[in-house]
């Protein structure tokens, strides 16, 4: 497979290799793609659970059971990490 990288992406990968984070361009690109794929692959159940949690928060606000926004978001982040 032949690919072309933007100058910024190429510089980033070269810097990562120079810093010893990766040993080759192939290793850097494969690692980056693995991270991107992991972020994209969200199961339908995870999406439904997140929607339910958001709806619960909205329902709480409507009924006067307000929560600290930062605590609520921190809880969601921890739950879905």
mmCIF file of the N, C-alpha and C atoms, coordinates in Angstrom:
data_MODEL
# 
_entry.id   MODEL 
# 
loop_
_atom_site.group_PDB 
_atom_site.id 
_atom_site.type_symbol 
_atom_site.label_atom_id 
_atom_site.label_alt_id 
_atom_site.label_comp_id 
_atom_site.label_asym_id 
_atom_site.label_entity_id 
_atom_site.label_seq_id 
_atom_site.pdbx_PDB_ins_code 
_atom_site.Cartn_x 
_atom_site.Cartn_y 
_atom_site.Cartn_z 
_atom_site.occupancy 
_atom_site.B_iso_or_equiv 
_atom_site.pdbx_formal_charge 
_atom_site.auth_seq_id 
_atom_site.auth_comp_id 
_atom_site.auth_asym_id 
_atom_site.auth_atom_id 
_atom_site.pdbx_PDB_model_num 
ATOM 1   N N  . UNK A 1 1  ? 0.843   -1.172 0.000  1.00 0.00 ? 1  UNK A N  1 
ATOM 2   C CA . UNK A 1 1  ? 0.000   0.000  0.000  1.00 0.00 ? 1  UNK A CA 1 
ATOM 3   C C  . UNK A 1 1  ? 0.886   1.232  0.000  1.00 0.00 ? 1  UNK A C  1 
ATOM 4   N N  . UNK A 1 2  ? 0.565   2.145  -0.855 1.00 0.00 ? 2  UNK A N  1 
ATOM 5   C CA . UNK A 1 2  ? 1.302   3.397  -0.950 1.00 0.00 ? 2  UNK A CA 1 
ATOM 6   C C  . UNK A 1 2  ? 0.437   4.502  -0.365 1.00 0.00 ? 2  UNK A C  1 
ATOM 7   N N  . UNK A 1 3  ? 0.962   5.267  0.579  1.00 0.00 ? 3  UNK A N  1 
ATOM 8   C CA . UNK A 1 3  ? 0.192   6.370  1.147  1.00 0.00 ? 3  UNK A CA 1 
ATOM 9   C C  . UNK A 1 3  ? 1.018   7.652  1.114  1.00 0.00 ? 3  UNK A C  1 
ATOM 10  N N  . UNK A 1 4  ? 0.309   8.766  1.147  1.00 0.00 ? 4  UNK A N  1 
ATOM 11  C CA . UNK A 1 4  ? 0.957   10.068 1.232  1.00 0.00 ? 4  UNK A CA 1 
ATOM 12  C C  . UNK A 1 4  ? 0.453   10.756 2.484  1.00 0.00 ? 4  UNK A C  1 
ATOM 13  N N  . UNK A 1 5  ? 1.363   11.341 3.230  1.00 0.00 ? 5  UNK A N  1 
ATOM 14  C CA . UNK A 1 5  ? 1.008   12.060 4.442  1.00 0.00 ? 5  UNK A CA 1 
ATOM 15  C C  . UNK A 1 5  ? 1.139   13.553 4.211  1.00 0.00 ? 5  UNK A C  1 
ATOM 16  N N  . UNK A 1 6  ? 0.320   14.305 4.920  1.00 0.00 ? 6  UNK A N  1 
ATOM 17  C CA . UNK A 1 6  ? 0.475   15.759 4.859  1.00 0.00 ? 6  UNK A CA 1 
ATOM 18  C C  . UNK A 1 6  ? 1.819   16.100 5.507  1.00 0.00 ? 6  UNK A C  1 
ATOM 19  N N  . UNK A 1 7  ? 2.389   17.234 5.173  1.00 0.00 ? 7  UNK A N  1 
ATOM 20  C CA . UNK A 1 7  ? 3.667   17.620 5.792  1.00 0.00 ? 7  UNK A CA 1 
ATOM 21  C C  . UNK A 1 7  ? 3.601   17.640 7.323  1.00 0.00 ? 7  UNK A C  1 
ATOM 22  N N  . UNK A 1 8  ? 2.485   18.112 7.881  1.00 0.00 ? 8  UNK A N  1 
ATOM 23  C CA . UNK A 1 8  ? 2.352   18.132 9.348  1.00 0.00 ? 8  UNK A CA 1 
ATOM 24  C C  . UNK A 1 8  ? 2.334   16.728 9.942  1.00 0.00 ? 8  UNK A C  1 
ATOM 25  N N  . UNK A 1 9  ? 1.600   15.813 9.302  1.00 0.00 ? 9  UNK A N  1 
ATOM 26  C CA . UNK A 1 9  ? 1.544   14.440 9.802  1.00 0.00 ? 9  UNK A CA 1 
ATOM 27  C C  . UNK A 1 9  ? 2.896   13.750 9.677  1.00 0.00 ? 9  UNK A C  1 
ATOM 28  N N  . UNK A 1 10 ? 3.565   13.993 8.555  1.00 0.00 ? 10 UNK A N  1 
ATOM 29  C CA . UNK A 1 10 ? 4.884   13.386 8.360  1.00 0.00 ? 10 UNK A CA 1 
ATOM 30  C C  . UNK A 1 10 ? 5.869   13.900 9.411  1.00 0.00 ? 10 UNK A C  1 
ATOM 31  N N  . UNK A 1 11 ? 5.833   15.200 9.668  1.00 0.00 ? 11 UNK A N  1 
ATOM 32  C CA . UNK A 1 11 ? 6.717   15.786 10.688 1.00 0.00 ? 11 UNK A CA 1 
ATOM 33  C C  . UNK A 1 11 ? 6.410   15.197 12.065 1.00 0.00 ? 11 UNK A C  1 
ATOM 34  N N  . UNK A 1 12 ? 5.131   15.060 12.378 1.00 0.00 ? 12 UNK A N  1 
ATOM 35  C CA . UNK A 1 12 ? 4.734   14.478 13.662 1.00 0.00 ? 12 UNK A CA 1 
ATOM 36  C C  . UNK A 1 12 ? 5.305   13.071 13.820 1.00 0.00 ? 12 UNK A C  1 
ATOM 37  N N  . UNK A 1 13 ? 5.138   12.247 12.807 1.00 0.00 ? 13 UNK A N  1 
ATOM 38  C CA . UNK A 1 13 ? 5.623   10.864 12.879 1.00 0.00 ? 13 UNK A CA 1 
ATOM 39  C C  . UNK A 1 13 ? 7.148   10.839 12.972 1.00 0.00 ? 13 UNK A C  1 
ATOM 40  N N  . UNK A 1 14 ? 7.823   11.662 12.192 1.00 0.00 ? 14 UNK A N  1 
ATOM 41  C CA . UNK A 1 14 ? 9.288   11.712 12.263 1.00 0.00 ? 14 UNK A CA 1 
ATOM 42  C C  . UNK A 1 14 ? 9.746   12.132 13.666 1.00 0.00 ? 14 UNK A C  1 
ATOM 43  N N  . UNK A 1 15 ? 9.043   13.086 14.276 1.00 0.00 ? 15 UNK A N  1 
ATOM 44  C CA . UNK A 1 15 ? 9.382   13.505 15.640 1.00 0.00 ? 15 UNK A CA 1 
ATOM 45  C C  . UNK A 1 15 ? 9.157   12.380 16.646 1.00 0.00 ? 15 UNK A C  1 
ATOM 46  N N  . UNK A 1 16 ? 8.096   11.610 16.455 1.00 0.00 ? 16 UNK A N  1 
ATOM 47  C CA . UNK A 1 16 ? 7.815   10.485 17.346 1.00 0.00 ? 16 UNK A CA 1 
ATOM 48  C C  . UNK A 1 16 ? 8.913   9.418  17.233 1.00 0.00 ? 16 UNK A C  1 
ATOM 49  N N  . UNK A 1 17 ? 9.354   9.175  16.023 1.00 0.00 ? 17 UNK A N  1 
ATOM 50  C CA . UNK A 1 17 ? 10.437  8.205  15.799 1.00 0.00 ? 17 UNK A CA 1 
ATOM 51  C C  . UNK A 1 17 ? 11.736  8.735  16.398 1.00 0.00 ? 17 UNK A C  1 
ATOM 52  N N  . UNK A 1 18 ? 12.028  10.013 16.168 1.00 0.00 ? 18 UNK A N  1 
ATOM 53  C CA . UNK A 1 18 ? 13.255  10.608 16.709 1.00 0.00 ? 18 UNK A CA 1 
ATOM 54  C C  . UNK A 1 18 ? 13.263  10.588 18.232 1.00 0.00 ? 18 UNK A C  1 
ATOM 55  N N  . UNK A 1 19 ? 12.083  10.701 18.836 1.00 0.00 ? 19 UNK A N  1 
ATOM 56  C CA . UNK A 1 19 ? 11.981  10.685 20.301 1.00 0.00 ? 19 UNK A CA 1 
ATOM 57  C C  . UNK A 1 19 ? 12.039  9.270  20.860 1.00 0.00 ? 19 UNK A C  1 
ATOM 58  N N  . UNK A 1 20 ? 12.039  8.277  19.986 1.00 0.00 ? 20 UNK A N  1 
ATOM 59  C CA . UNK A 1 20 ? 12.119  6.885  20.435 1.00 0.00 ? 20 UNK A CA 1 
ATOM 60  C C  . UNK A 1 20 ? 10.783  6.282  20.819 1.00 0.00 ? 20 UNK A C  1 
ATOM 61  N N  . UNK A 1 21 ? 9.703   6.986  20.526 1.00 0.00 ? 21 UNK A N  1 
ATOM 62  C CA . UNK A 1 21 ? 8.373   6.462  20.852 1.00 0.00 ? 21 UNK A CA 1 
ATOM 63  C C  . UNK A 1 21 ? 8.026   5.307  19.924 1.00 0.00 ? 21 UNK A C  1 
ATOM 64  N N  . UNK A 1 22 ? 8.405   5.435  18.667 1.00 0.00 ? 22 UNK A N  1 
ATOM 65  C CA . UNK A 1 22 ? 8.214   4.375  17.673 1.00 0.00 ? 22 UNK A CA 1 
ATOM 66  C C  . UNK A 1 22 ? 9.541   4.116  16.990 1.00 0.00 ? 22 UNK A C  1 
ATOM 67  N N  . UNK A 1 23 ? 9.678   2.895  16.470 1.00 0.00 ? 23 UNK A N  1 
ATOM 68  C CA . UNK A 1 23 ? 10.921  2.510  15.802 1.00 0.00 ? 23 UNK A CA 1 
ATOM 69  C C  . UNK A 1 23 ? 10.878  2.708  14.294 1.00 0.00 ? 23 UNK A C  1 
ATOM 70  N N  . UNK A 1 24 ? 9.677   2.852  13.743 1.00 0.00 ? 24 UNK A N  1 
ATOM 71  C CA . UNK A 1 24 ? 9.555   2.991  12.291 1.00 0.00 ? 24 UNK A CA 1 
ATOM 72  C C  . UNK A 1 24 ? 8.266   3.715  11.947 1.00 0.00 ? 24 UNK A C  1 
ATOM 73  N N  . UNK A 1 25 ? 8.197   4.146  10.692 1.00 0.00 ? 25 UNK A N  1 
ATOM 74  C CA . UNK A 1 25 ? 6.974   4.789  10.208 1.00 0.00 ? 25 UNK A CA 1 
ATOM 75  C C  . UNK A 1 25 ? 5.808   3.810  10.282 1.00 0.00 ? 25 UNK A C  1 
ATOM 76  N N  . UNK A 1 26 ? 6.047   2.565  9.883  1.00 0.00 ? 26 UNK A N  1 
ATOM 77  C CA . UNK A 1 26 ? 4.979   1.558  9.931  1.00 0.00 ? 26 UNK A CA 1 
ATOM 78  C C  . UNK A 1 26 ? 4.448   1.387  11.346 1.00 0.00 ? 26 UNK A C  1 
ATOM 79  N N  . UNK A 1 27 ? 5.341   1.300  12.310 1.00 0.00 ? 27 UNK A N  1 
ATOM 80  C CA . UNK A 1 27 ? 4.927   1.125  13.700 1.00 0.00 ? 27 UNK A CA 1 
ATOM 81  C C  . UNK A 1 27 ? 4.098   2.324  14.172 1.00 0.00 ? 27 UNK A C  1 
ATOM 82  N N  . UNK A 1 28 ? 4.532   3.530  13.821 1.00 0.00 ? 28 UNK A N  1 
ATOM 83  C CA . UNK A 1 28 ? 3.821   4.742  14.228 1.00 0.00 ? 28 UNK A CA 1 
ATOM 84  C C  . UNK A 1 28 ? 2.427   4.804  13.611 1.00 0.00 ? 28 UNK A C  1 
ATOM 85  N N  . UNK A 1 29 ? 2.330   4.500  12.338 1.00 0.00 ? 29 UNK A N  1 
ATOM 86  C CA . UNK A 1 29 ? 1.032   4.556  11.664 1.00 0.00 ? 29 UNK A CA 1 
ATOM 87  C C  . UNK A 1 29 ? 0.103   3.471  12.188 1.00 0.00 ? 29 UNK A C  1 
ATOM 88  N N  . UNK A 1 30 ? 0.610   2.265  12.391 1.00 0.00 ? 30 UNK A N  1 
ATOM 89  C CA . UNK A 1 30 ? -0.228  1.185  12.926 1.00 0.00 ? 30 UNK A CA 1 
ATOM 90  C C  . UNK A 1 30 ? -0.731  1.518  14.322 1.00 0.00 ? 30 UNK A C  1 
ATOM 91  N N  . UNK A 1 31 ? 0.125   2.083  15.166 1.00 0.00 ? 31 UNK A N  1 
ATOM 92  C CA . UNK A 1 31 ? -0.290  2.453  16.519 1.00 0.00 ? 31 UNK A CA 1 
ATOM 93  C C  . UNK A 1 31 ? -1.351  3.544  16.471 1.00 0.00 ? 31 UNK A C  1 
ATOM 94  N N  . UNK A 1 32 ? -1.148  4.526  15.627 1.00 0.00 ? 32 UNK A N  1 
ATOM 95  C CA . UNK A 1 32 ? -2.105  5.628  15.502 1.00 0.00 ? 32 UNK A CA 1 
ATOM 96  C C  . UNK A 1 32 ? -3.447  5.132  14.990 1.00 0.00 ? 32 UNK A C  1 
ATOM 97  N N  . UNK A 1 33 ? -3.420  4.247  14.009 1.00 0.00 ? 33 UNK A N  1 
ATOM 98  C CA . UNK A 1 33 ? -4.672  3.686  13.501 1.00 0.00 ? 33 UNK A CA 1 
ATOM 99  C C  . UNK A 1 33 ? -5.383  2.854  14.561 1.00 0.00 ? 33 UNK A C  1 
ATOM 100 N N  . UNK A 1 34 ? -4.634  2.119  15.361 1.00 0.00 ? 34 UNK A N  1 
ATOM 101 C CA . UNK A 1 34 ? -5.234  1.328  16.441 1.00 0.00 ? 34 UNK A CA 1 
ATOM 102 C C  . UNK A 1 34 ? -5.958  2.224  17.429 1.00 0.00 ? 34 UNK A C  1 
ATOM 103 N N  . UNK A 1 35 ? -5.347  3.347  17.757 1.00 0.00 ? 35 UNK A N  1 
ATOM 104 C CA . UNK A 1 35 ? -5.979  4.299  18.678 1.00 0.00 ? 35 UNK A CA 1 
ATOM 105 C C  . UNK A 1 35 ? -7.241  4.875  18.049 1.00 0.00 ? 35 UNK A C  1 
ATOM 106 N N  . UNK A 1 36 ? -7.164  5.261  16.789 1.00 0.00 ? 36 UNK A N  1 
ATOM 107 C CA . UNK A 1 36 ? -8.328  5.834  16.110 1.00 0.00 ? 36 UNK A CA 1 
ATOM 108 C C  . UNK A 1 36 ? -9.466  4.825  16.028 1.00 0.00 ? 36 UNK A C  1 
ATOM 109 N N  . UNK A 1 37 ? -9.151  3.596  15.703 1.00 0.00 ? 37 UNK A N  1 
ATOM 110 C CA . UNK A 1 37 ? -10.178 2.552  15.601 1.00 0.00 ? 37 UNK A CA 1 
ATOM 111 C C  . UNK A 1 37 ? -10.825 2.309  16.957 1.00 0.00 ? 37 UNK A C  1 
ATOM 112 N N  . UNK A 1 38 ? -10.029 2.276  18.020 1.00 0.00 ? 38 UNK A N  1 
ATOM 113 C CA . UNK A 1 38 ? -10.564 2.060  19.360 1.00 0.00 ? 38 UNK A CA 1 
ATOM 114 C C  . UNK A 1 38 ? -11.525 3.178  19.742 1.00 0.00 ? 38 UNK A C  1 
ATOM 115 N N  . UNK A 1 39 ? -11.244 4.394  19.324 1.00 0.00 ? 39 UNK A N  1 
ATOM 116 C CA . UNK A 1 39 ? -12.113 5.519  19.645 1.00 0.00 ? 39 UNK A CA 1 
ATOM 117 C C  . UNK A 1 39 ? -13.400 5.482  18.834 1.00 0.00 ? 39 UNK A C  1 
ATOM 118 N N  . UNK A 1 40 ? -13.336 4.943  17.644 1.00 0.00 ? 40 UNK A N  1 
ATOM 119 C CA . UNK A 1 40 ? -14.501 4.899  16.764 1.00 0.00 ? 40 UNK A CA 1 
ATOM 120 C C  . UNK A 1 40 ? -15.426 3.740  17.123 1.00 0.00 ? 40 UNK A C  1 
ATOM 121 N N  . UNK A 1 41 ? -14.850 2.628  17.516 1.00 0.00 ? 41 UNK A N  1 
ATOM 122 C CA . UNK A 1 41 ? -15.632 1.425  17.773 1.00 0.00 ? 41 UNK A CA 1 
ATOM 123 C C  . UNK A 1 41 ? -16.356 1.522  19.110 1.00 0.00 ? 41 UNK A C  1 
ATOM 124 N N  . UNK A 1 42 ? -17.567 1.995  19.053 1.00 0.00 ? 42 UNK A N  1 
ATOM 125 C CA . UNK A 1 42 ? -18.409 2.085  20.231 1.00 0.00 ? 42 UNK A CA 1 
ATOM 126 C C  . UNK A 1 42 ? -19.624 1.207  19.958 1.00 0.00 ? 42 UNK A C  1 
ATOM 127 N N  . UNK A 1 43 ? -19.910 0.322  20.888 1.00 0.00 ? 43 UNK A N  1 
ATOM 128 C CA . UNK A 1 43 ? -21.018 -0.599 20.669 1.00 0.00 ? 43 UNK A CA 1 
ATOM 129 C C  . UNK A 1 43 ? -22.354 0.119  20.793 1.00 0.00 ? 43 UNK A C  1 
ATOM 130 N N  . UNK A 1 44 ? -23.368 -0.412 20.142 1.00 0.00 ? 44 UNK A N  1 
ATOM 131 C CA . UNK A 1 44 ? -24.707 0.169  20.278 1.00 0.00 ? 44 UNK A CA 1 
ATOM 132 C C  . UNK A 1 44 ? -25.170 0.214  21.741 1.00 0.00 ? 44 UNK A C  1 
ATOM 133 N N  . UNK A 1 45 ? -24.803 -0.788 22.522 1.00 0.00 ? 45 UNK A N  1 
ATOM 134 C CA . UNK A 1 45 ? -25.181 -0.792 23.942 1.00 0.00 ? 45 UNK A CA 1 
ATOM 135 C C  . UNK A 1 45 ? -24.547 0.380  24.680 1.00 0.00 ? 45 UNK A C  1 
ATOM 136 N N  . UNK A 1 46 ? -23.259 0.681  24.371 1.00 0.00 ? 46 UNK A N  1 
ATOM 137 C CA . UNK A 1 46 ? -22.593 1.813  25.012 1.00 0.00 ? 46 UNK A CA 1 
ATOM 138 C C  . UNK A 1 46 ? -23.271 3.126  24.640 1.00 0.00 ? 46 UNK A C  1 
ATOM 139 N N  . UNK A 1 47 ? -23.657 3.257  23.387 1.00 0.00 ? 47 UNK A N  1 
ATOM 140 C CA . UNK A 1 47 ? -24.345 4.469  22.942 1.00 0.00 ? 47 UNK A CA 1 
ATOM 141 C C  . UNK A 1 47 ? -25.695 4.592  23.641 1.00 0.00 ? 47 UNK A C  1 
ATOM 142 N N  . UNK A 1 48 ? -26.448 3.488  23.713 1.00 0.00 ? 48 UNK A N  1 
ATOM 143 C CA . UNK A 1 48 ? -27.750 3.519  24.379 1.00 0.00 ? 48 UNK A CA 1 
ATOM 144 C C  . UNK A 1 48 ? -27.606 3.838  25.861 1.00 0.00 ? 48 UNK A C  1 
ATOM 145 N N  . UNK A 1 49 ? -26.586 3.276  26.521 1.00 0.00 ? 49 UNK A N  1 
ATOM 146 C CA . UNK A 1 49 ? -26.353 3.569  27.935 1.00 0.00 ? 49 UNK A CA 1 
ATOM 147 C C  . UNK A 1 49 ? -26.009 5.036  28.144 1.00 0.00 ? 49 UNK A C  1 
ATOM 148 N N  . UNK A 1 50 ? -25.187 5.582  27.260 1.00 0.00 ? 50 UNK A N  1 
ATOM 149 C CA . UNK A 1 50 ? -24.826 6.991  27.362 1.00 0.00 ? 50 UNK A CA 1 
ATOM 150 C C  . UNK A 1 50 ? -26.060 7.869  27.161 1.00 0.00 ? 50 UNK A C  1 
ATOM 151 N N  . UNK A 1 51 ? -26.882 7.548  26.170 1.00 0.00 ? 51 UNK A N  1 
ATOM 152 C CA . UNK A 1 51 ? -28.111 8.310  25.943 1.00 0.00 ? 51 UNK A CA 1 
ATOM 153 C C  . UNK A 1 51 ? -29.022 8.249  27.168 1.00 0.00 ? 51 UNK A C  1 
ATOM 154 N N  . UNK A 1 52 ? -29.133 7.067  27.775 1.00 0.00 ? 52 UNK A N  1 
ATOM 155 C CA . UNK A 1 52 ? -29.974 6.914  28.967 1.00 0.00 ? 52 UNK A CA 1 
ATOM 156 C C  . UNK A 1 52 ? -29.438 7.749  30.124 1.00 0.00 ? 52 UNK A C  1 
ATOM 157 N N  . UNK A 1 53 ? -28.118 7.762  30.302 1.00 0.00 ? 53 UNK A N  1 
ATOM 158 C CA . UNK A 1 53 ? -27.519 8.564  31.365 1.00 0.00 ? 53 UNK A CA 1 
ATOM 159 C C  . UNK A 1 53 ? -27.750 10.055 31.129 1.00 0.00 ? 53 UNK A C  1 
ATOM 160 N N  . UNK A 1 54 ? -27.627 10.494 29.897 1.00 0.00 ? 54 UNK A N  1 
ATOM 161 C CA . UNK A 1 54 ? -27.870 11.899 29.575 1.00 0.00 ? 54 UNK A CA 1 
ATOM 162 C C  . UNK A 1 54 ? -29.335 12.243 29.821 1.00 0.00 ? 54 UNK A C  1 
ATOM 163 N N  . UNK A 1 55 ? -30.227 11.355 29.394 1.00 0.00 ? 55 UNK A N  1 
ATOM 164 C CA . UNK A 1 55 ? -31.652 11.604 29.608 1.00 0.00 ? 55 UNK A CA 1 
ATOM 165 C C  . UNK A 1 55 ? -31.969 11.657 31.092 1.00 0.00 ? 55 UNK A C  1 
ATOM 166 N N  . UNK A 1 56 ? -31.358 10.798 31.885 1.00 0.00 ? 56 UNK A N  1 
ATOM 167 C CA . UNK A 1 56 ? -31.560 10.811 33.340 1.00 0.00 ? 56 UNK A CA 1 
ATOM 168 C C  . UNK A 1 56 ? -31.162 12.166 33.906 1.00 0.00 ? 56 UNK A C  1 
ATOM 169 N N  . UNK A 1 57 ? -30.034 12.677 33.454 1.00 0.00 ? 57 UNK A N  1 
ATOM 170 C CA . UNK A 1 57 ? -29.589 13.990 33.912 1.00 0.00 ? 57 UNK A CA 1 
ATOM 171 C C  . UNK A 1 57 ? -30.560 15.087 33.520 1.00 0.00 ? 57 UNK A C  1 
ATOM 172 N N  . UNK A 1 58 ? -31.055 15.035 32.289 1.00 0.00 ? 58 UNK A N  1 
ATOM 173 C CA . UNK A 1 58 ? -32.033 16.026 31.837 1.00 0.00 ? 58 UNK A CA 1 
ATOM 174 C C  . UNK A 1 58 ? -33.328 15.929 32.642 1.00 0.00 ? 58 UNK A C  1 
ATOM 175 N N  . UNK A 1 59 ? -33.770 14.698 32.896 1.00 0.00 ? 59 UNK A N  1 
ATOM 176 C CA . UNK A 1 59 ? -34.987 14.498 33.692 1.00 0.00 ? 59 UNK A CA 1 
ATOM 177 C C  . UNK A 1 59 ? -34.801 15.017 35.112 1.00 0.00 ? 59 UNK A C  1 
ATOM 178 N N  . UNK A 1 60 ? -33.612 14.790 35.690 1.00 0.00 ? 60 UNK A N  1 
ATOM 179 C CA . UNK A 1 60 ? -33.323 15.293 37.032 1.00 0.00 ? 60 UNK A CA 1 
ATOM 180 C C  . UNK A 1 60 ? -33.417 16.813 37.078 1.00 0.00 ? 60 UNK A C  1 
ATOM 181 N N  . UNK A 1 61 ? -32.863 17.476 36.081 1.00 0.00 ? 61 UNK A N  1 
ATOM 182 C CA . UNK A 1 61 ? -32.898 18.940 36.043 1.00 0.00 ? 61 UNK A CA 1 
ATOM 183 C C  . UNK A 1 61 ? -34.346 19.423 35.936 1.00 0.00 ? 61 UNK A C  1 
ATOM 184 N N  . UNK A 1 62 ? -35.119 18.789 35.056 1.00 0.00 ? 62 UNK A N  1 
ATOM 185 C CA . UNK A 1 62 ? -36.520 19.196 34.877 1.00 0.00 ? 62 UNK A CA 1 
ATOM 186 C C  . UNK A 1 62 ? -37.320 19.045 36.164 1.00 0.00 ? 62 UNK A C  1 
ATOM 187 N N  . UNK A 1 63 ? -37.002 18.022 36.950 1.00 0.00 ? 63 UNK A N  1 
ATOM 188 C CA . UNK A 1 63 ? -37.772 17.775 38.170 1.00 0.00 ? 63 UNK A CA 1 
ATOM 189 C C  . UNK A 1 63 ? -37.173 18.467 39.398 1.00 0.00 ? 63 UNK A C  1 
ATOM 190 N N  . UNK A 1 64 ? -36.133 19.262 39.181 1.00 0.00 ? 64 UNK A N  1 
ATOM 191 C CA . UNK A 1 64 ? -35.547 20.007 40.292 1.00 0.00 ? 64 UNK A CA 1 
ATOM 192 C C  . UNK A 1 64 ? -34.428 19.284 41.006 1.00 0.00 ? 64 UNK A C  1 
ATOM 193 N N  . UNK A 1 65 ? -34.105 18.106 40.571 1.00 0.00 ? 65 UNK A N  1 
ATOM 194 C CA . UNK A 1 65 ? -32.988 17.358 41.179 1.00 0.00 ? 65 UNK A CA 1 
ATOM 195 C C  . UNK A 1 65 ? -31.721 17.690 40.385 1.00 0.00 ? 65 UNK A C  1 
ATOM 196 N N  . UNK A 1 66 ? -31.179 18.845 40.665 1.00 0.00 ? 66 UNK A N  1 
ATOM 197 C CA . UNK A 1 66 ? -30.017 19.298 39.908 1.00 0.00 ? 66 UNK A CA 1 
ATOM 198 C C  . UNK A 1 66 ? -28.735 18.710 40.475 1.00 0.00 ? 66 UNK A C  1 
ATOM 199 N N  . UNK A 1 67 ? -27.772 18.514 39.607 1.00 0.00 ? 67 UNK A N  1 
ATOM 200 C CA . UNK A 1 67 ? -26.461 17.979 39.965 1.00 0.00 ? 67 UNK A CA 1 
ATOM 201 C C  . UNK A 1 67 ? -25.395 18.976 39.550 1.00 0.00 ? 67 UNK A C  1 
ATOM 202 N N  . UNK A 1 68 ? -24.284 18.902 40.220 1.00 0.00 ? 68 UNK A N  1 
ATOM 203 C CA . UNK A 1 68 ? -23.141 19.699 39.804 1.00 0.00 ? 68 UNK A CA 1 
ATOM 204 C C  . UNK A 1 68 ? -22.685 19.177 38.445 1.00 0.00 ? 68 UNK A C  1 
ATOM 205 N N  . UNK A 1 69 ? -22.610 20.037 37.466 1.00 0.00 ? 69 UNK A N  1 
ATOM 206 C CA . UNK A 1 69 ? -22.276 19.649 36.090 1.00 0.00 ? 69 UNK A CA 1 
ATOM 207 C C  . UNK A 1 69 ? -20.915 18.971 36.009 1.00 0.00 ? 69 UNK A C  1 
ATOM 208 N N  . UNK A 1 70 ? -19.927 19.510 36.708 1.00 0.00 ? 70 UNK A N  1 
ATOM 209 C CA . UNK A 1 70 ? -18.575 18.950 36.647 1.00 0.00 ? 70 UNK A CA 1 
ATOM 210 C C  . UNK A 1 70 ? -18.567 17.535 37.228 1.00 0.00 ? 70 UNK A C  1 
ATOM 211 N N  . UNK A 1 71 ? -19.227 17.344 38.364 1.00 0.00 ? 71 UNK A N  1 
ATOM 212 C CA . UNK A 1 71 ? -19.288 16.010 38.965 1.00 0.00 ? 71 UNK A CA 1 
ATOM 213 C C  . UNK A 1 71 ? -20.012 15.030 38.044 1.00 0.00 ? 71 UNK A C  1 
ATOM 214 N N  . UNK A 1 72 ? -21.099 15.489 37.435 1.00 0.00 ? 72 UNK A N  1 
ATOM 215 C CA . UNK A 1 72 ? -21.864 14.636 36.526 1.00 0.00 ? 72 UNK A CA 1 
ATOM 216 C C  . UNK A 1 72 ? -21.017 14.203 35.339 1.00 0.00 ? 72 UNK A C  1 
ATOM 217 N N  . UNK A 1 73 ? -20.327 15.167 34.715 1.00 0.00 ? 73 UNK A N  1 
ATOM 218 C CA . UNK A 1 73 ? -19.492 14.847 33.554 1.00 0.00 ? 73 UNK A CA 1 
ATOM 219 C C  . UNK A 1 73 ? -18.313 13.962 33.956 1.00 0.00 ? 73 UNK A C  1 
ATOM 220 N N  . UNK A 1 74 ? -17.704 14.237 35.112 1.00 0.00 ? 74 UNK A N  1 
ATOM 221 C CA . UNK A 1 74 ? -16.609 13.385 35.591 1.00 0.00 ? 74 UNK A CA 1 
ATOM 222 C C  . UNK A 1 74 ? -17.093 11.953 35.769 1.00 0.00 ? 74 UNK A C  1 
ATOM 223 N N  . UNK A 1 75 ? -18.297 11.802 36.316 1.00 0.00 ? 75 UNK A N  1 
ATOM 224 C CA . UNK A 1 75 ? -18.868 10.460 36.494 1.00 0.00 ? 75 UNK A CA 1 
ATOM 225 C C  . UNK A 1 75 ? -19.085 9.759  35.170 1.00 0.00 ? 75 UNK A C  1 
ATOM 226 N N  . UNK A 1 76 ? -19.605 10.492 34.172 1.00 0.00 ? 76 UNK A N  1 
ATOM 227 C CA . UNK A 1 76 ? -19.797 9.892  32.845 1.00 0.00 ? 76 UNK A CA 1 
ATOM 228 C C  . UNK A 1 76 ? -18.477 9.505  32.217 1.00 0.00 ? 76 UNK A C  1 
ATOM 229 N N  . UNK A 1 77 ? -17.481 10.377 32.336 1.00 0.00 ? 77 UNK A N  1 
ATOM 230 C CA . UNK A 1 77 ? -16.175 10.077 31.749 1.00 0.00 ? 77 UNK A CA 1 
ATOM 231 C C  . UNK A 1 77 ? -15.588 8.826  32.376 1.00 0.00 ? 77 UNK A C  1 
ATOM 232 N N  . UNK A 1 78 ? -15.641 8.731  33.706 1.00 0.00 ? 78 UNK A N  1 
ATOM 233 C CA . UNK A 1 78 ? -15.113 7.543  34.384 1.00 0.00 ? 78 UNK A CA 1 
ATOM 234 C C  . UNK A 1 78 ? -15.865 6.288  33.972 1.00 0.00 ? 78 UNK A C  1 
ATOM 235 N N  . UNK A 1 79 ? -17.172 6.419  33.838 1.00 0.00 ? 79 UNK A N  1 
ATOM 236 C CA . UNK A 1 79 ? -18.005 5.259  33.487 1.00 0.00 ? 79 UNK A CA 1 
ATOM 237 C C  . UNK A 1 79 ? -17.691 4.734  32.088 1.00 0.00 ? 79 UNK A C  1 
ATOM 238 N N  . UNK A 1 80 ? -17.391 5.620  31.161 1.00 0.00 ? 80 UNK A N  1 
ATOM 239 C CA . UNK A 1 80 ? -17.201 5.210  29.770 1.00 0.00 ? 80 UNK A CA 1 
ATOM 240 C C  . UNK A 1 80 ? -15.748 5.160  29.318 1.00 0.00 ? 80 UNK A C  1 
ATOM 241 N N  . UNK A 1 81 ? -14.809 5.296  30.236 1.00 0.00 ? 81 UNK A N  1 
ATOM 242 C CA . UNK A 1 81 ? -13.396 5.193  29.848 1.00 0.00 ? 81 UNK A CA 1 
ATOM 243 C C  . UNK A 1 81 ? -13.031 3.765  29.556 1.00 0.00 ? 81 UNK A C  1 
# 
